[in-house]
Amino acid sequence: MCSGLLARQSNVPTGAMIGDLHLHSHHSDGLLGPSEVVQRASSIGLKVLSLTDHDSREGWQEMSDHCQAAGVRWVPGIELSTTHADQEIHLLGYFPSDSGTPVLNEHLTRFQQRRRKRVEDILRQLEENGIPWDAQQVLKGITCQSPGRPHVARALVEHSLASNVGQAFRRFLKKGSQGWVPSTYPATMQMIRLIHAERGLAVMAHPGLGIPNEVLLDLASQGLDGVEAFHSSHKPSLVKKYLHLAAQLGLMVTGGSDCHGPMPGGMRMGKTRLESPFLERFLERLT
């Protein structure tokens, strides 16, 4: 079963129940609006979508409206930056409804304020290190409520200081570079409890991007619901590994492209997605 699923990762089968549970819009660091996300997803045959913007639920209503019009099932989602055992963990939260309690909204407001402060510090630090721009002016051009380093990277490209976003990260924004500003994140377990309080499911995003197996095992023993086995950055060997670990640990399996919109070298929507039986199991757990 695993080998067949791996072989089908790059081609969307006609008429199949397929979904992408990891997508971003311009409400965080994506390039497209929710309506454009739905339009593109529907055009390639995706039937279940989740918008998982960073620390933001602003696109939920628009996604819901456009998914309903397109005949696509909509799953409210979010991606939270957390930390556990000195590891940065990206946690995907999926919810059965888009009601949202004051507790969740209060946390998101604080996270967004922290994000904007970090971006402001990065812009100012780059300016102090000789980058020829007005940091406050660049900040004014970043209009979303949940900004991140990709916004700074795009500004560097627009100012002809890097040829593309990847180069901007490597030259100016990675750890140890002149634009590096550390960030503090809430504890992963705290966010898992918050997601559960909202009747949601907590899933570890793209574990193949440097997360030790021990961390996954530890969080699985403390209430983590699932693991994103299918991700654009996961080679077939990694997908097979996480399918095996999920079965061992009793974790739900999810997957998505992590598409941020049309950009050179970016994650392509539909290239990686979630199919049966994993998608059906996910939807059953969510209700």
Backbone as JSON, one array per atom type, in Angstrom:
{
  "sequence": "MCSGLLARQSNVPTGAMIGDLHLHSHHSDGLLGPSEVVQRASSIGLKVLSLTDHDSREGWQEMSDHCQAAGVRWVPGIELSTTHADQEIHLLGYFPSDSGTPVLNEHLTRFQQRRRKRVEDILRQLEENGIPWDAQQVLKGITCQSPGRPHVARALVEHSLASNVGQAFRRFLKKGSQGWVPSTYPATMQMIRLIHAERGLAVMAHPGLGIPNEVLLDLASQGLDGVEAFHSSHKPSLVKKYLHLAAQLGLMVTGGSDCHGPMPGGMRMGKTRLESPFLERFLERLT",
  "N": [[0.84, -1.21, 0.0], [1.92, 1.27, 0.81], [3.92, 1.79, -1.13], [2.43, 2.18, -3.45], [1.03, 4.49, -2.83], [3.12, 6.29, -2.6], [4.05, 6.37, -5.19], [2.02, 7.68, -6.46], [2.2, 10.28, -5.74], [2.76, 12.58, -7.28], [0.87, 12.93, -9.27], [-2.41, 13.95, -9.84], [-5.19, 11.98, -9.41], [-8.04, 11.39, -11.46], [-11.29, 12.13, -10.34], [-10.89, 11.1, -7.8], [-10.97, 11.07, -4.17], [-9.33, 13.54, -2.88], [-7.08, 15.65, -1.06], [-5.62, 18.76, 0.11], [-4.0, 19.63, 2.85], [-2.4, 21.64, 3.81], [-1.88, 24.73, 3.29], [-1.14, 28.12, 2.32], [-1.96, 31.63, 2.53], [-2.18, 35.14, 1.54], [-2.73, 36.15, 4.01], [-0.88, 35.33, 5.8], [2.25, 34.37, 5.06], [1.88, 33.79, 2.37], [1.26, 34.22, -1.2], [-1.15, 34.43, -2.54], [-4.66, 35.31, -2.41], [-7.33, 33.91, -0.38], [-9.52, 33.28, -2.1], [-8.26, 32.9, -4.57], [-6.64, 30.75, -3.95], [-8.55, 28.71, -3.56], [-9.69, 28.66, -6.12], [-7.53, 27.79, -7.76], [-6.98, 25.32, -6.56], [-9.39, 23.93, -6.93], [-9.41, 23.79, -9.7], [-7.53, 21.85, -10.27], [-8.6, 19.59, -9.29], [-8.73, 19.09, -6.52], [-10.45, 18.13, -3.58], [-10.79, 18.53, -0.87], [-9.8, 21.02, 1.35], [-7.48, 22.81, 3.41], [-6.74, 25.84, 4.83], [-3.85, 26.92, 6.24], [-2.66, 29.2, 7.6], [0.06, 31.04, 9.11], [-0.23, 31.46, 12.5], [-2.73, 32.72, 12.24], [-6.2, 33.23, 11.61], [-7.55, 34.69, 9.84], [-8.28, 34.32, 7.17], [-10.27, 32.45, 7.15], [-13.15, 32.79, 6.86], [-13.45, 33.74, 4.25], [-12.29, 31.6, 2.83], [-14.12, 29.59, 3.52], [-16.49, 30.53, 2.31], [-15.8, 30.55, -0.46], [-15.03, 27.91, -0.88], [-17.44, 26.61, -0.44], [-18.92, 27.6, -2.6], [-17.49, 26.43, -4.67], [-17.89, 23.77, -4.34], [-16.18, 22.36, -2.7], [-14.79, 20.72, 0.1], [-14.22, 22.34, 3.18], [-11.77, 22.74, 5.63], [-11.15, 24.24, 8.62], [-8.03, 25.57, 9.54], [-4.69, 26.01, 10.97], [-1.31, 27.13, 11.37], [1.03, 26.85, 13.84], [3.86, 28.22, 15.41], [6.03, 26.67, 17.59], [7.86, 25.46, 20.49], [9.86, 22.71, 21.62], [11.84, 20.77, 23.65], [14.12, 22.22, 22.97], [13.76, 22.41, 20.25], [12.43, 23.86, 17.32], [9.12, 23.56, 16.61], [6.68, 23.15, 14.21], [3.32, 23.33, 14.41], [0.36, 21.99, 13.26], [-2.97, 22.87, 13.44], [-6.21, 21.57, 13.29], [-9.67, 22.09, 12.9], [-13.09, 21.32, 13.79], [-14.99, 23.24, 13.29], [-15.4, 26.76, 12.46], [-15.66, 28.42, 14.61], [-14.09, 29.46, 16.85], [-12.73, 30.44, 19.88], [-12.62, 33.04, 22.44], [-10.24, 32.6, 23.85], [-8.46, 31.32, 22.05], [-8.35, 33.34, 20.1], [-7.2, 35.4, 21.57], [-4.63, 34.4, 22.08], [-3.68, 34.26, 19.44], [-3.63, 36.96, 18.72], [-1.56, 37.89, 20.36], [0.56, 36.37, 19.34], [0.71, 37.38, 16.74], [1.42, 40.04, 17.22], [3.95, 39.61, 18.28], [5.2, 38.52, 16.04], [5.16, 40.68, 14.23], [6.77, 42.5, 15.6], [9.22, 41.15, 15.54], [9.77, 41.14, 12.77], [9.97, 43.88, 12.37], [12.26, 44.39, 13.92], [14.16, 42.91, 12.47], [14.19, 44.28, 10.01], [15.1, 46.79, 10.85], [17.59, 46.09, 11.91], [18.93, 45.17, 9.64], [19.01, 47.54, 8.21], [20.7, 49.03, 9.87], [22.97, 47.61, 9.43], [23.79, 48.4, 6.98], [22.05, 48.01, 4.82], [20.45, 49.53, 2.17], [17.78, 50.96, 2.78], [14.67, 52.36, 3.98], [13.69, 51.35, 6.96], [11.21, 51.61, 8.34], [9.54, 52.41, 6.3], [9.56, 50.19, 4.62], [8.34, 48.38, 6.36], [5.78, 49.46, 6.5], [4.79, 48.66, 4.09], [4.16, 46.04, 4.45], [1.35, 44.49, 4.93], [-0.19, 42.43, 6.07], [-1.52, 40.76, 9.0], [-0.01, 38.86, 10.19], [2.97, 38.71, 9.78], [6.19, 37.52, 8.47], [9.58, 36.25, 8.1], [9.69, 35.65, 5.27], [8.43, 37.88, 4.11], [10.34, 39.88, 4.51], [12.38, 38.81, 3.0], [11.28, 38.97, 0.41], [11.16, 41.72, 0.18], [13.87, 42.3, 0.1], [14.52, 41.18, -2.37], [12.94, 42.82, -4.03], [14.3, 45.19, -3.68], [16.52, 44.69, -5.12], [18.59, 43.38, -3.82], [18.92, 40.75, -3.57], [18.67, 37.9, -5.68], [16.59, 36.12, -5.59], [14.09, 34.73, -3.36], [15.14, 32.55, -1.91], [17.91, 33.03, -2.01], [17.97, 35.44, -0.63], [17.29, 34.6, 1.96], [19.49, 32.94, 2.52], [21.65, 34.72, 2.43], [21.0, 36.9, 4.1], [19.1, 36.32, 6.17], [19.2, 33.87, 7.54], [20.15, 31.93, 10.47], [22.79, 33.4, 12.24], [23.43, 35.21, 10.29], [23.55, 38.69, 9.14], [20.99, 39.69, 9.36], [19.7, 38.14, 11.2], [17.38, 37.55, 13.72], [16.52, 36.25, 16.74], [13.64, 34.33, 17.81], [11.0, 33.92, 20.18], [9.02, 31.2, 21.16], [5.85, 29.72, 22.09], [5.38, 26.86, 24.3], [5.2, 23.63, 22.85], [3.46, 21.66, 23.91], [1.68, 23.27, 25.33], [0.32, 24.51, 23.24], [-0.79, 22.31, 21.97], [-2.63, 21.55, 23.9], [-4.26, 23.82, 23.8], [-5.33, 23.64, 21.2], [-6.74, 21.24, 21.47], [-8.61, 22.08, 23.36], [-10.23, 23.52, 21.74], [-11.58, 21.56, 20.46], [-10.07, 20.54, 18.45], [-7.6, 18.96, 16.23], [-4.22, 18.14, 16.68], [-1.3, 18.32, 14.85], [1.98, 17.36, 13.88], [3.88, 19.32, 11.77], [5.68, 18.8, 8.69], [7.91, 16.91, 9.68], [10.26, 15.91, 8.68], [12.0, 17.98, 8.27], [14.32, 18.25, 9.94], [13.5, 17.38, 12.53], [14.13, 15.44, 15.32], [13.59, 11.89, 15.79], [13.08, 11.23, 18.43], [11.81, 13.43, 19.52], [9.36, 13.45, 18.2], [8.35, 11.0, 19.16], [8.17, 11.59, 21.9], [6.27, 13.71, 21.97], [4.11, 12.38, 20.87], [3.47, 10.66, 22.93], [2.36, 12.41, 24.65], [0.01, 13.46, 23.74], [-0.09, 14.41, 21.08], [-1.81, 14.34, 17.99], [-1.36, 13.62, 15.32], [0.79, 13.17, 12.39], [2.42, 14.89, 9.77], [2.96, 13.17, 7.23], [3.04, 13.19, 4.43], [4.54, 15.56, 2.56], [5.8, 18.34, 0.7], [8.56, 18.57, 0.98], [9.4, 16.08, 1.71], [11.09, 13.26, 0.77], [10.43, 10.1, -0.95], [11.48, 8.06, 0.74], [11.41, 9.25, 3.26], [8.67, 9.69, 3.57], [7.79, 7.05, 3.7], [9.06, 6.3, 6.07], [7.73, 7.95, 7.99], [5.12, 7.1, 7.73], [5.41, 4.55, 8.75], [6.23, 5.13, 11.4], [3.97, 6.51, 12.29], [2.05, 4.47, 12.26], [3.14, 2.81, 14.21], [3.01, 4.44, 16.49], [0.38, 5.06, 16.74], [-0.61, 7.33, 15.49], [-2.47, 9.69, 13.59], [-2.37, 10.2, 10.05], [-1.47, 12.89, 7.98], [-1.33, 15.23, 5.19], [0.1, 17.57, 2.84], [0.8, 20.23, 0.48], [2.09, 22.54, 1.36], [1.99, 24.87, -0.01], [2.77, 28.17, -0.96], [1.95, 29.81, -2.92], [2.44, 30.93, -6.37], [5.74, 30.81, -7.03], [9.22, 30.96, -7.89], [10.75, 27.84, -7.58], [9.07, 27.16, -5.51], [6.7, 25.33, -3.37], [4.54, 23.25, -5.11], [1.1, 23.39, -5.61], [-0.93, 20.55, -5.27], [1.03, 18.77, -6.06], [1.92, 17.35, -3.86], [-0.26, 15.66, -1.74], [-3.14, 14.53, 0.17], [-4.55, 11.34, 0.19], [-7.04, 8.67, -0.06], [-6.62, 5.85, 2.16], [-6.19, 7.68, 4.12], [-7.2, 10.32, 4.12], [-9.97, 10.01, 4.5], [-9.96, 8.88, 7.07], [-8.87, 10.98, 8.52], [-10.92, 12.95, 8.23], [-12.99, 11.64, 9.52], [-12.02, 11.56, 12.16], [-12.06, 14.24, 12.72], [-14.68, 15.09, 12.95]],
  "CA": [[0.0, 0.0, 0.0], [2.75, 2.48, 0.89], [4.63, 2.07, -2.38], [1.49, 2.73, -4.41], [0.74, 5.87, -2.45], [4.28, 7.11, -2.92], [4.15, 6.52, -6.64], [0.97, 8.57, -6.96], [2.3, 11.58, -5.09], [2.94, 13.72, -8.17], [-0.2, 13.04, -10.25], [-3.74, 13.98, -9.22], [-6.06, 11.07, -10.12], [-9.35, 11.93, -11.8], [-12.43, 11.63, -9.6], [-10.53, 10.56, -6.49], [-11.13, 11.92, -2.99], [-7.98, 14.0, -2.58], [-7.08, 16.93, -0.36], [-4.37, 19.42, 0.48], [-4.27, 20.13, 4.21], [-1.34, 22.57, 4.25], [-1.85, 25.81, 2.31], [-0.97, 29.46, 2.9], [-2.48, 32.75, 1.74], [-1.55, 36.42, 1.88], [-3.0, 36.51, 5.39], [0.41, 35.18, 6.48], [3.37, 34.6, 4.14], [1.56, 33.35, 1.03], [1.13, 35.26, -2.22], [-2.51, 34.47, -3.08], [-5.79, 35.45, -1.52], [-8.06, 32.65, -0.23], [-10.33, 32.98, -3.28], [-7.36, 32.37, -5.61], [-6.24, 29.42, -3.49], [-9.66, 27.79, -3.86], [-9.83, 28.56, -7.57], [-6.46, 26.94, -8.28], [-7.14, 23.97, -6.03], [-10.54, 23.32, -7.6], [-9.08, 23.56, -11.12], [-6.72, 20.64, -10.41], [-9.35, 18.45, -8.79], [-8.69, 18.88, -5.07], [-11.81, 18.11, -3.04], [-10.75, 18.93, 0.54], [-8.74, 22.01, 1.53], [-7.32, 23.51, 4.68], [-5.84, 26.98, 4.84], [-3.13, 26.83, 7.52], [-1.78, 30.36, 7.71], [0.83, 31.12, 10.35], [-0.77, 32.24, 13.62], [-3.81, 33.57, 11.75], [-7.44, 32.63, 11.11], [-8.26, 35.76, 9.13], [-8.78, 33.88, 5.87], [-11.22, 31.35, 7.28], [-14.48, 33.07, 6.32], [-13.35, 33.8, 2.79], [-12.1, 30.22, 2.37], [-15.38, 28.88, 3.68], [-17.44, 31.0, 1.28], [-15.38, 30.14, -1.8], [-15.08, 26.45, -0.95], [-18.85, 26.23, -0.59], [-19.32, 27.91, -3.97], [-16.79, 25.55, -5.61], [-18.19, 22.38, -4.04], [-14.99, 21.79, -2.07], [-14.92, 20.68, 1.57], [-13.31, 23.27, 3.84], [-11.37, 22.39, 6.99], [-10.43, 25.34, 9.25], [-6.72, 25.14, 10.02], [-3.74, 27.03, 11.38], [0.04, 26.64, 11.65], [1.58, 27.54, 15.0], [5.29, 28.01, 15.71], [6.16, 26.3, 18.99], [9.18, 24.89, 20.81], [9.86, 21.55, 22.51], [13.18, 20.17, 23.78], [15.04, 23.09, 22.21], [13.48, 22.27, 18.83], [11.28, 24.6, 16.8], [8.11, 22.63, 16.09], [5.51, 23.75, 13.58], [2.16, 22.53, 14.78], [-0.85, 22.25, 12.48], [-4.21, 22.65, 14.17], [-7.38, 21.43, 12.44], [-10.83, 22.27, 13.76], [-14.35, 20.89, 13.17], [-15.78, 24.41, 12.89], [-14.59, 27.99, 12.45], [-16.22, 29.31, 15.64], [-12.98, 30.19, 17.49], [-13.07, 31.0, 21.18], [-11.8, 34.19, 22.83], [-8.91, 32.16, 24.29], [-7.64, 31.15, 20.84], [-8.15, 34.65, 19.47], [-6.27, 36.16, 22.4], [-3.3, 33.87, 21.79], [-3.27, 34.64, 18.08], [-3.3, 38.38, 18.75], [-0.22, 38.03, 20.94], [1.53, 35.8, 18.39], [0.86, 38.3, 15.61], [2.2, 41.18, 17.7], [5.33, 39.14, 18.38], [5.72, 38.37, 14.68], [5.41, 42.0, 13.64], [7.91, 43.07, 16.3], [10.43, 40.51, 15.03], [10.02, 41.65, 11.42], [10.45, 45.26, 12.54], [13.64, 44.31, 14.41], [14.99, 42.44, 11.37], [14.32, 45.38, 9.04], [15.95, 47.83, 11.45], [18.94, 45.54, 12.04], [19.52, 45.18, 8.29], [19.3, 48.94, 7.89], [21.88, 49.41, 10.66], [24.12, 46.9, 8.87], [24.13, 48.94, 5.67], [21.07, 47.78, 3.76], [19.97, 50.87, 1.79], [16.33, 51.17, 2.75], [14.04, 52.96, 5.16], [13.05, 50.19, 7.59], [9.81, 51.9, 8.64], [8.81, 52.47, 5.03], [9.38, 48.8, 4.19], [7.37, 47.79, 7.27], [4.45, 49.94, 6.12], [4.35, 47.91, 2.91], [3.75, 44.69, 4.86], [0.02, 44.81, 5.44], [-0.9, 41.34, 6.74], [-1.45, 40.81, 10.45], [0.87, 37.8, 10.69], [4.12, 38.71, 8.88], [7.33, 36.68, 8.81], [10.81, 36.5, 7.35], [9.49, 35.7, 3.82], [8.12, 39.26, 3.7], [11.61, 40.6, 4.43], [13.1, 38.25, 1.85], [10.72, 39.55, -0.81], [11.58, 43.13, 0.14], [15.27, 42.3, -0.34], [14.49, 40.94, -3.82], [12.4, 44.03, -4.66], [15.34, 46.23, -3.63], [17.65, 44.17, -5.92], [19.67, 42.96, -2.93], [19.0, 39.31, -3.75], [18.03, 37.55, -6.95], [15.36, 35.39, -5.3], [13.81, 34.6, -1.93], [16.09, 31.62, -1.32], [19.19, 33.71, -1.84], [17.79, 36.43, 0.43], [17.38, 33.89, 3.23], [20.85, 32.46, 2.75], [22.59, 35.83, 2.61], [20.63, 37.92, 5.08], [18.09, 36.02, 7.17], [19.4, 32.63, 8.29], [20.82, 32.07, 11.76], [24.18, 33.79, 12.13], [23.6, 36.26, 9.28], [23.38, 40.05, 9.68], [19.58, 39.99, 9.61], [19.09, 37.15, 12.1], [16.82, 37.97, 15.01], [15.86, 35.06, 17.31], [12.25, 34.51, 18.21], [10.56, 33.04, 21.27], [7.76, 30.55, 20.83], [5.22, 29.01, 23.22], [5.67, 25.43, 24.38], [4.37, 22.8, 21.96], [2.38, 21.03, 24.68], [0.69, 24.3, 25.63], [-0.48, 24.73, 22.04], [-1.59, 21.1, 21.76], [-3.78, 21.66, 24.82], [-5.15, 24.87, 23.29], [-6.03, 23.07, 20.04], [-7.71, 20.27, 22.0], [-9.69, 22.83, 24.0], [-11.1, 23.97, 20.65], [-12.05, 20.32, 19.83], [-9.28, 20.35, 17.25], [-6.57, 17.93, 16.12], [-2.88, 18.72, 16.64], [-0.46, 17.51, 13.95], [3.32, 17.88, 13.65], [4.13, 19.62, 10.36], [6.96, 18.48, 8.04], [8.93, 16.47, 10.64], [11.51, 15.61, 7.98], [12.87, 19.15, 8.24], [15.23, 18.34, 11.08], [12.96, 17.02, 13.84], [14.58, 14.1, 15.74], [12.53, 10.93, 16.08], [12.79, 11.23, 19.86], [10.86, 14.51, 19.79], [8.06, 12.97, 17.73], [7.9, 9.98, 20.1], [7.82, 12.25, 23.15], [5.01, 14.44, 21.81], [3.05, 11.39, 20.65], [3.09, 10.12, 24.23], [1.75, 13.48, 25.45], [-1.26, 13.94, 23.2], [-0.08, 14.76, 19.67], [-2.78, 13.51, 17.29], [-0.97, 13.14, 14.01], [2.05, 13.59, 11.78], [2.3, 15.21, 8.35], [3.88, 12.28, 6.53], [3.14, 13.63, 3.05], [4.89, 16.98, 2.48], [6.61, 18.59, -0.49], [9.99, 18.42, 1.27], [9.68, 14.7, 2.1], [11.36, 12.27, -0.27], [9.68, 8.86, -0.69], [12.01, 7.31, 1.9], [10.91, 9.9, 4.47], [7.23, 9.4, 3.65], [7.68, 5.66, 4.18], [9.48, 6.32, 7.48], [6.71, 8.54, 8.86], [3.96, 6.2, 7.72], [5.74, 3.47, 9.68], [6.19, 5.66, 12.76], [2.57, 6.81, 12.62], [1.39, 3.2, 12.58], [3.7, 2.35, 15.48], [2.65, 5.33, 17.59], [-1.06, 5.3, 16.75], [-0.86, 8.69, 15.06], [-3.16, 9.96, 12.34], [-1.5, 10.66, 8.97], [-1.99, 13.97, 7.13], [-0.39, 15.63, 4.14], [-0.21, 18.76, 2.05], [1.9, 20.77, -0.32], [2.72, 23.71, 1.99], [2.1, 25.85, -1.1], [2.66, 29.58, -0.6], [1.62, 30.56, -4.12], [3.37, 30.76, -7.49], [7.05, 31.44, -6.87], [10.27, 30.07, -8.38], [11.23, 26.86, -6.62], [8.12, 26.99, -4.41], [5.93, 24.09, -3.29], [3.46, 23.33, -6.09], [-0.18, 22.85, -5.15], [-1.34, 19.33, -5.94], [2.14, 17.83, -6.22], [1.8, 16.5, -2.67], [-1.61, 15.8, -1.19], [-3.58, 13.41, 0.99], [-5.53, 10.5, -0.49], [-7.62, 7.58, 0.71], [-7.68, 5.98, 3.18], [-5.78, 8.63, 5.16], [-8.07, 11.49, 4.12], [-11.23, 9.64, 5.14], [-9.71, 8.7, 8.51], [-8.72, 12.32, 9.07], [-12.23, 13.59, 8.3], [-13.77, 10.95, 10.56], [-11.52, 12.0, 13.46], [-12.32, 15.67, 12.89], [-16.09, 15.34, 13.25]],
  "C": [[0.87, 1.25, 0.0], [3.39, 2.8, -0.43], [3.69, 2.65, -3.42], [1.17, 4.17, -4.11], [1.89, 6.78, -2.8], [4.36, 7.36, -4.41], [3.14, 7.52, -7.17], [1.12, 9.99, -6.43], [2.29, 12.75, -6.06], [1.82, 13.89, -9.19], [-1.55, 12.96, -9.57], [-4.68, 13.07, -10.0], [-7.46, 11.65, -10.31], [-10.43, 11.28, -10.94], [-12.14, 11.12, -8.21], [-10.81, 11.57, -5.4], [-9.74, 12.33, -2.55], [-8.04, 15.38, -1.91], [-5.69, 17.47, -0.16], [-4.64, 20.12, 1.81], [-3.19, 21.06, 4.72], [-1.14, 23.62, 3.16], [-1.75, 27.16, 3.01], [-1.52, 30.53, 1.94], [-1.77, 34.03, 2.14], [-1.92, 36.92, 3.29], [-1.82, 36.14, 6.3], [1.49, 35.4, 5.44], [3.14, 34.03, 2.75], [1.38, 34.52, 0.08], [-0.31, 35.45, -2.7], [-3.54, 34.75, -2.0], [-6.52, 34.12, -1.42], [-8.9, 32.29, -1.46], [-9.48, 32.39, -4.4], [-6.86, 30.98, -5.23], [-7.3, 28.39, -3.86], [-9.8, 27.58, -5.36], [-8.78, 27.62, -8.17], [-6.62, 25.5, -7.83], [-8.28, 23.24, -6.74], [-10.21, 22.97, -9.05], [-8.23, 22.31, -11.32], [-7.36, 19.44, -9.7], [-9.26, 18.16, -7.31], [-10.08, 19.04, -4.48], [-11.91, 18.54, -1.58], [-9.57, 19.86, 0.74], [-8.7, 22.51, 2.97], [-6.33, 24.64, 4.48], [-5.18, 27.02, 6.22], [-2.14, 27.99, 7.62], [-1.11, 30.4, 9.08], [0.14, 32.04, 11.36], [-1.93, 33.16, 13.19], [-5.0, 32.74, 11.29], [-8.24, 33.63, 10.29], [-8.86, 35.31, 7.8], [-9.87, 32.84, 5.94], [-12.56, 31.64, 6.62], [-14.47, 33.09, 4.8], [-13.14, 32.42, 2.2], [-13.4, 29.45, 2.42], [-16.36, 29.24, 2.57], [-17.07, 30.46, -0.1], [-15.35, 28.62, -1.96], [-16.51, 25.98, -1.15], [-19.32, 26.47, -2.02], [-18.7, 26.94, -4.98], [-17.09, 24.08, -5.36], [-17.01, 21.64, -3.44], [-15.19, 21.79, -0.56], [-13.82, 21.53, 2.2], [-13.05, 22.82, 5.26], [-10.61, 23.57, 7.59], [-9.11, 24.85, 9.84], [-5.82, 26.32, 10.36], [-2.38, 26.37, 11.55], [0.65, 27.5, 12.74], [3.06, 27.22, 15.16], [5.43, 27.79, 17.21], [7.58, 25.78, 19.24], [9.03, 23.76, 21.82], [11.25, 20.94, 22.5], [14.19, 20.9, 22.91], [14.89, 22.94, 20.69], [12.31, 23.16, 18.46], [10.34, 23.61, 16.12], [6.98, 23.43, 15.47], [4.34, 22.8, 13.77], [0.97, 22.95, 13.93], [-2.06, 21.92, 13.33], [-5.37, 22.61, 13.19], [-8.62, 21.38, 13.32], [-12.12, 21.85, 13.04], [-15.24, 22.04, 12.75], [-14.9, 25.64, 12.98], [-15.08, 28.96, 13.52], [-15.13, 30.12, 16.34], [-13.38, 30.82, 18.8], [-12.22, 32.22, 21.47], [-10.39, 33.8, 23.27], [-7.99, 31.99, 23.1], [-7.34, 32.51, 20.21], [-7.16, 35.5, 20.25], [-4.84, 35.7, 22.16], [-2.8, 34.32, 20.42], [-2.91, 36.12, 18.01], [-1.89, 38.6, 19.29], [0.85, 37.5, 19.99], [1.78, 36.77, 17.25], [1.65, 39.54, 16.01], [3.67, 40.82, 17.8], [5.96, 39.01, 17.0], [6.07, 39.73, 14.08], [6.61, 42.68, 14.3], [9.22, 42.45, 15.78], [10.77, 41.02, 13.64], [10.56, 43.08, 11.49], [11.91, 45.26, 13.0], [14.6, 43.86, 13.3], [15.25, 43.57, 10.38], [15.27, 46.46, 9.58], [17.4, 47.34, 11.55], [19.66, 45.53, 10.69], [19.89, 46.6, 7.89], [20.57, 49.4, 8.62], [23.15, 48.74, 10.15], [24.39, 47.29, 7.42], [23.18, 48.66, 4.53], [20.41, 49.12, 3.43], [18.45, 50.96, 1.66], [15.88, 51.86, 4.03], [13.21, 51.84, 5.81], [11.57, 50.43, 7.86], [8.96, 51.93, 7.38], [8.55, 51.06, 4.51], [8.32, 48.13, 5.05], [5.94, 48.21, 6.9], [3.89, 49.18, 4.92], [3.93, 46.49, 3.21], [2.42, 44.81, 5.59], [-0.67, 43.68, 6.18], [-0.65, 41.4, 8.25], [-0.46, 39.8, 11.02], [2.1, 37.68, 9.8], [5.25, 37.8, 9.37], [8.52, 37.02, 7.94], [10.62, 36.47, 5.82], [9.14, 37.09, 3.31], [9.4, 40.09, 3.58], [12.4, 40.11, 3.23], [12.6, 38.85, 0.54], [11.09, 41.02, -0.95], [13.03, 43.23, -0.33], [15.36, 42.06, -1.85], [14.01, 42.19, -4.56], [13.41, 45.16, -4.68], [16.62, 45.79, -4.35], [18.86, 43.81, -5.06], [19.83, 41.45, -2.91], [18.24, 38.97, -5.02], [16.73, 36.78, -6.75], [15.23, 35.23, -3.78], [14.8, 33.67, -1.24], [17.43, 32.26, -1.05], [19.11, 34.75, -0.72], [17.89, 35.77, 1.81], [18.82, 33.49, 3.53], [21.81, 33.6, 3.08], [22.28, 36.71, 3.81], [19.81, 37.44, 6.28], [18.29, 34.72, 7.95], [20.16, 32.91, 9.59], [22.3, 32.37, 11.56], [24.44, 34.88, 11.11], [23.28, 37.62, 9.89], [21.93, 40.41, 9.96], [18.91, 39.02, 10.58], [18.64, 37.77, 13.41], [16.1, 36.75, 15.58], [14.43, 35.38, 17.73], [11.94, 33.55, 19.35], [9.18, 32.5, 20.93], [7.16, 29.89, 22.06], [5.57, 27.52, 23.18], [4.69, 24.64, 23.51], [3.2, 22.19, 22.72], [1.3, 22.03, 25.05], [-0.25, 24.51, 24.44], [-1.31, 23.5, 21.68], [-2.83, 21.15, 22.65], [-4.77, 22.71, 24.35], [-5.97, 24.35, 22.1], [-7.1, 22.08, 20.51], [-8.88, 20.96, 22.69], [-10.7, 23.36, 22.98], [-11.72, 22.79, 19.89], [-11.3, 20.03, 18.54], [-8.29, 19.21, 17.34], [-5.22, 18.61, 15.94], [-1.94, 17.78, 15.89], [0.91, 18.16, 13.81], [3.54, 18.09, 12.15], [5.55, 19.21, 9.95], [8.09, 18.05, 9.0], [10.27, 16.16, 9.98], [12.45, 16.78, 7.88], [13.61, 19.3, 9.57], [14.69, 17.97, 12.44], [13.41, 15.6, 14.21], [13.39, 13.18, 16.05], [12.1, 10.97, 17.54], [11.76, 12.3, 20.23], [9.46, 14.09, 19.36], [7.5, 11.93, 18.7], [7.43, 10.6, 21.41], [6.47, 12.95, 23.06], [3.83, 13.49, 21.57], [2.56, 10.82, 21.97], [2.35, 11.14, 25.08], [0.52, 14.11, 24.78], [-1.25, 14.41, 21.76], [-0.99, 13.81, 18.91], [-2.26, 12.91, 15.99], [0.37, 13.68, 13.54], [1.83, 13.81, 10.29], [3.35, 14.38, 7.58], [4.1, 12.72, 5.09], [3.37, 15.14, 3.02], [5.83, 17.16, 1.31], [8.1, 18.39, -0.26], [10.38, 16.97, 1.6], [9.92, 13.83, 0.87], [10.6, 10.99, 0.05], [10.17, 8.06, 0.51], [11.52, 7.92, 3.21], [9.41, 9.65, 4.65], [7.03, 8.0, 4.23], [8.03, 5.59, 5.66], [8.37, 6.84, 8.38], [5.4, 7.77, 8.82], [4.18, 5.06, 8.71], [5.66, 3.95, 11.13], [4.76, 5.97, 13.2], [1.82, 5.54, 13.01], [1.86, 2.68, 13.93], [3.14, 3.12, 16.67], [1.15, 5.6, 17.68], [-1.43, 6.71, 16.35], [-1.63, 8.72, 13.74], [-2.15, 10.49, 11.32], [-2.18, 11.79, 8.2], [-0.96, 14.31, 6.07], [-0.86, 16.87, 3.41], [1.02, 19.31, 1.39], [2.7, 21.83, 0.4], [2.92, 24.81, 0.94], [1.87, 27.26, -0.58], [2.29, 30.45, -1.81], [2.67, 30.37, -5.19], [4.67, 31.53, -7.27], [8.11, 30.46, -7.35], [10.76, 29.13, -7.29], [10.28, 26.59, -5.47], [7.41, 25.64, -4.45], [4.72, 24.2, -4.22], [2.19, 22.66, -5.56], [-0.55, 21.61, -5.97], [-0.22, 18.33, -6.13], [2.16, 16.84, -5.05], [0.44, 16.75, -2.06], [-1.95, 14.57, -0.37], [-4.69, 12.67, 0.27], [-6.14, 9.5, 0.48], [-6.53, 6.55, 1.02], [-7.37, 7.05, 4.24], [-6.72, 9.83, 5.25], [-9.39, 11.17, 4.81], [-11.06, 9.48, 6.64], [-9.57, 10.06, 9.19], [-10.08, 12.99, 9.26], [-13.11, 12.95, 9.36], [-13.34, 11.41, 11.95], [-11.93, 13.44, 13.76], [-13.75, 15.94, 13.33], [-16.45, 15.0, 14.68]]
}
